[in-house]
Amino acid sequence: MIFGGTFLVLRFTDSNEPKNESPWLYRIDEGDIIGLELVYQGEEIAFFRSPASLNWYIAGEPGVSPDIPVFQQRWGGTPLLLSGPRVTRPLSDTIDDPAGFGLDPPETAVTVFDRYGNTIEFHLGIPTPDNKNQYARLVGHDSLFTVPIEWAQVVNRLAFDPPVGRLYQIDPRDVLLVQFIRGEESTRYVIEDGTGRWFLDGEDPKLVDPGPWAESLQTLLSPRMDQILAGNIDDPALYGLEQPDTVVVIPRLGGLSTIEWHIGDLTPDGQFRYVDVLTGSLVSEDTNLYGVLASRIDPIIALATDPVLVE
């Protein structure tokens, strides 16, 4: 719930507020948040989830683009982040010149929606002169506050660098080998120690074309995910995942678990491929059934069947 019906600003003299803690700009239960709308420097983006689901989506444009699942590894604590920012300093009870603080128009306008139909809207302005904080106001109140700039930057990043759905994300420094398995055939790409060059592995290793490979490697280390089709794979054979078309295996350095993902059949409409992801050698920590556009998957399968080599 949102404290105070619609919202609550803790006053500077609140006797219940510990003297060594800053007041809250507002407070809301993170589990009640079901939607966010942001306008950052004129650019709009919205996030939402069903009240009955924990899956968050980036809202698409109706009739133009589909909703996109968020990348949970980056989305993570976002609802908690938006459940109640602490104020660095309360500056004044009125704002005589909102434009002077970047609040008219605001640098960022954020609206938080809860499951009960309540909303909170707050605005972020420009950084303070010491660049440690950012001016802020709660819509419906005249007070001027500052909030930590690190918090404001994370909020702003949701707009200009949204957490688009990914199957996983790997640091390229942790990878020395990428393997593709199709039936009985195996294709391995390995990096040459000290040079950073990648080769198609074999009795006579062949140098891969660095340009196309760099683009392919970027895709392999952070592949897009377009749909969450189910929260649990009840029968892998139904999706071509019991004996997948292609298996991608990426061992990681430093004791990190191996990433393995399976590419299955096309969906009935022919637009997507079924995909699941495993971490570790045997046990899956991710039970979701994903859909990835066939147009994204086909170039990955081609790495197993048609490597691009230096002539």
VEXROFI-302815 format. One line per field, with one value per residue (C-alpha): residue number from 1; residue in one letter; x, z, y. Coordinates in steps of 0.25 Angstrom, whole numbers. Layout:
N
k: (NUM/...) .
r: (A/...) .
x: (X/...) .
z: (Z/...) .
y: (Y/...) .
# end
This chain:
311
k: (1/2/3/4/5/6/7/8/9/10/11/12/13/14/15/16/17/18/19/20/21/22/23/24/25/26/27/28/29/30/31/32/33/34/35/36/37/38/39/40/41/42/43/44/45/46/47/48/49/50/51/52/53/54/55/56/57/58/59/60/61/62/63/64/65/66/67/68/69/70/71/72/73/74/75/76/77/78/79/80/81/82/83/84/85/86/87/88/89/90/91/92/93/94/95/96/97/98/99/100/101/102/103/104/105/106/107/108/109/110/111/112/113/114/115/116/117/118/119/120/121/122/123/124/125/126/127/128/129/130/131/132/133/134/135/136/137/138/139/140/141/142/143/144/145/146/147/148/149/150/151/152/153/154/155/156/157/158/159/160/161/162/163/164/165/166/167/168/169/170/171/172/173/174/175/176/177/178/179/180/181/182/183/184/185/186/187/188/189/190/191/192/193/194/195/196/197/198/199/200/201/202/203/204/205/206/207/208/209/210/211/212/213/214/215/216/217/218/219/220/221/222/223/224/225/226/227/228/229/230/231/232/233/234/235/236/237/238/239/240/241/242/243/244/245/246/247/248/249/250/251/252/253/254/255/256/257/258/259/260/261/262/263/264/265/266/267/268/269/270/271/272/273/274/275/276/277/278/279/280/281/282/283/284/285/286/287/288/289/290/291/292/293/294/295/296/297/298/299/300/301/302/303/304/305/306/307/308/309/310/311) .
r: (M/I/F/G/G/T/F/L/V/L/R/F/T/D/S/N/E/P/K/N/E/S/P/W/L/Y/R/I/D/E/G/D/I/I/G/L/E/L/V/Y/Q/G/E/E/I/A/F/F/R/S/P/A/S/L/N/W/Y/I/A/G/E/P/G/V/S/P/D/I/P/V/F/Q/Q/R/W/G/G/T/P/L/L/L/S/G/P/R/V/T/R/P/L/S/D/T/I/D/D/P/A/G/F/G/L/D/P/P/E/T/A/V/T/V/F/D/R/Y/G/N/T/I/E/F/H/L/G/I/P/T/P/D/N/K/N/Q/Y/A/R/L/V/G/H/D/S/L/F/T/V/P/I/E/W/A/Q/V/V/N/R/L/A/F/D/P/P/V/G/R/L/Y/Q/I/D/P/R/D/V/L/L/V/Q/F/I/R/G/E/E/S/T/R/Y/V/I/E/D/G/T/G/R/W/F/L/D/G/E/D/P/K/L/V/D/P/G/P/W/A/E/S/L/Q/T/L/L/S/P/R/M/D/Q/I/L/A/G/N/I/D/D/P/A/L/Y/G/L/E/Q/P/D/T/V/V/V/I/P/R/L/G/G/L/S/T/I/E/W/H/I/G/D/L/T/P/D/G/Q/F/R/Y/V/D/V/L/T/G/S/L/V/S/E/D/T/N/L/Y/G/V/L/A/S/R/I/D/P/I/I/A/L/A/T/D/P/V/L/V/E) .
x: (0/4/5/-5/-15/-8/5/13/24/31/32/46/41/35/37/37/48/62/71/82/74/68/53/47/42/30/28/21/21/30/21/9/16/11/15/25/25/37/39/54/58/45/47/36/37/27/29/18/14/1/-3/-3/11/25/29/32/31/35/23/23/15/1/0/14/24/22/24/38/42/52/66/64/79/78/64/66/63/57/43/50/58/45/38/44/56/62/64/78/73/60/63/51/36/33/40/40/48/46/53/65/66/63/49/41/41/47/59/52/37/34/20/18/6/1/-9/-20/-21/-12/-1/11/18/32/41/56/64/78/90/94/107/115/110/107/91/80/68/55/40/28/16/5/15/22/35/49/58/71/73/86/91/95/80/75/85/80/65/70/77/63/59/72/78/66/68/64/61/74/76/88/100/115/127/136/148/143/142/152/144/130/125/113/107/97/94/108/115/123/128/138/143/156/163/178/185/192/187/172/170/159/161/152/158/163/175/178/172/167/166/152/149/150/140/128/133/133/119/115/122/115/102/106/110/97/87/73/61/47/37/35/26/24/30/33/36/27/31/44/40/28/37/49/57/59/68/71/74/86/93/102/112/121/130/134/147/149/140/128/117/117/105/98/86/77/71/58/47/40/27/15/15/29/34/41/50/48/60/64/76/84/95/105/107/94/85/76/74/65/53/46/43/47/44/55/52/57/63/72/75/78/91/95/92/100/113/112/109/116/128/133/148/159/162) .
z: (0/-1/12/14/4/-8/-3/9/11/24/30/35/49/50/64/59/49/55/56/49/37/25/22/11/-1/-1/3/-4/-3/-14/-16/-19/-30/-44/-53/-56/-66/-69/-77/-78/-86/-94/-97/-91/-86/-78/-70/-65/-59/-57/-42/-42/-48/-45/-59/-63/-77/-85/-92/-107/-116/-118/-132/-135/-126/-116/-101/-97/-84/-76/-73/-59/-56/-58/-54/-40/-29/-38/-30/-17/-23/-26/-13/-6/-8/4/3/5/9/10/4/5/7/-6/-20/-25/-38/-42/-55/-48/-42/-55/-50/-60/-69/-61/-66/-62/-58/-52/-49/-40/-41/-30/-31/-24/-34/-26/-33/-28/-37/-35/-43/-43/-47/-50/-41/-30/-31/-24/-34/-22/-22/-31/-28/-27/-24/-21/-30/-21/-11/-12/-4/-11/-8/-12/-14/-16/-30/-31/-28/-39/-49/-47/-49/-62/-68/-68/-79/-87/-86/-82/-77/-90/-88/-89/-87/-79/-79/-79/-78/-90/-81/-75/-88/-95/-103/-110/-114/-123/-123/-134/-133/-134/-139/-131/-135/-125/-126/-117/-113/-115/-102/-103/-116/-114/-128/-129/-137/-142/-134/-140/-144/-153/-146/-155/-152/-152/-159/-147/-152/-153/-141/-132/-135/-134/-120/-115/-118/-112/-99/-97/-106/-107/-102/-108/-100/-87/-92/-79/-65/-65/-77/-74/-86/-93/-105/-108/-112/-118/-106/-102/-114/-118/-132/-126/-112/-109/-98/-92/-81/-72/-64/-50/-44/-51/-56/-70/-78/-87/-95/-105/-118/-121/-131/-138/-131/-139/-145/-150/-144/-132/-127/-114/-104/-90/-82/-72/-63/-58/-64/-61/-52/-58/-50/-60/-63/-72/-87/-95/-110/-118/-132/-142/-149/-137/-135/-150/-150/-137/-143/-155/-147/-145/-159/-167/-160/-166/-168/-172/-187) .
y: (0/15/21/33/28/34/37/42/52/50/64/69/70/56/51/36/38/34/47/40/36/44/45/38/45/35/20/9/-6/-12/-24/-14/-7/-12/-1/10/22/30/42/45/58/56/41/32/18/9/-4/-12/-26/-33/-33/-48/-49/-46/-44/-30/-24/-12/-7/-7/2/-3/-9/-6/-13/-24/-23/-28/-36/-29/-35/-39/-39/-24/-21/-28/-19/-8/-9/-8/4/11/7/19/28/35/50/55/69/76/90/98/97/105/105/119/116/102/104/108/94/87/84/92/84/73/65/53/50/37/31/19/11/1/-10/-2/9/19/27/34/44/51/59/60/72/76/72/80/89/78/68/58/60/63/73/66/69/61/65/71/76/89/85/84/73/66/51/44/45/30/27/37/32/18/23/31/19/11/21/23/9/0/-14/-21/-36/-45/-60/-56/-47/-51/-43/-45/-46/-59/-66/-74/-84/-85/-99/-102/-116/-121/-136/-143/-131/-121/-107/-100/-86/-83/-71/-70/-67/-54/-49/-49/-55/-66/-79/-90/-101/-114/-122/-110/-98/-87/-72/-66/-53/-43/-34/-43/-51/-39/-36/-51/-52/-40/-47/-60/-53/-45/-51/-44/-51/-47/-55/-63/-74/-81/-81/-96/-106/-117/-126/-122/-131/-123/-111/-119/-117/-132/-134/-119/-114/-107/-106/-95/-97/-86/-89/-78/-75/-72/-83/-77/-87/-92/-86/-95/-92/-101/-97/-104/-104/-93/-88/-91/-77/-79/-66/-71/-82/-89/-87/-91/-88/-96/-92/-102/-116/-123/-115/-104/-91/-85/-93/-82/-86/-74/-70/-64/-58/-68/-56/-55/-70/-73/-66/-73/-87/-82/-81/-96/-99/-89/-82/-69/-71/-62/-65) .
# end
